[in-house]
Amino acid sequence: MDSGASNNIKSLLENLTVRDKYSGGDQVHAANGTGMKISNIGHTILHTPSAKLHLKNILHVPSAHKNLVSIHRLTSDNNAFLEFHPNYFLIQGKVIRIYL
């Protein structure tokens, strides 16, 4: 997970449930400035014991060495928030509270 990442990135195409070829010229840039080609854009669902988490608009970048989950995208796509602790983290759905 990365709080500064603007996109989800996967290196293996097989990990995407739905995928479409990417025909644009954009690239993903690593921290060292190296550009990496985007080959596909897709979606997947992560199954957890209590819910399904949707990851949308994942960039398939074959030359990426690690998969990357954007905290912003994860929380936005699932209407959720993250809570970090020293040895674990929690993903929780937002609860709408109305005070009268």
Secondary structure as GFF3:
##gff-version 3
##sequence-region A 1 100
A	DSSP	beta_strand	9	10	.	.	.	ID=ss1
A	DSSP	three_ten_helix	13	15	.	.	.	ID=ss2
A	DSSP	beta_strand	18	21	.	.	.	ID=ss3
A	DSSP	beta_strand	27	29	.	.	.	ID=ss4
A	DSSP	beta_strand	35	37	.	.	.	ID=ss5
A	DSSP	beta_strand	40	47	.	.	.	ID=ss6
A	DSSP	beta_strand	52	60	.	.	.	ID=ss7
A	DSSP	alpha_helix	71	78	.	.	.	ID=ss8
A	DSSP	beta_strand	80	84	.	.	.	ID=ss9
A	DSSP	beta_strand	89	93	.	.	.	ID=ss10
###
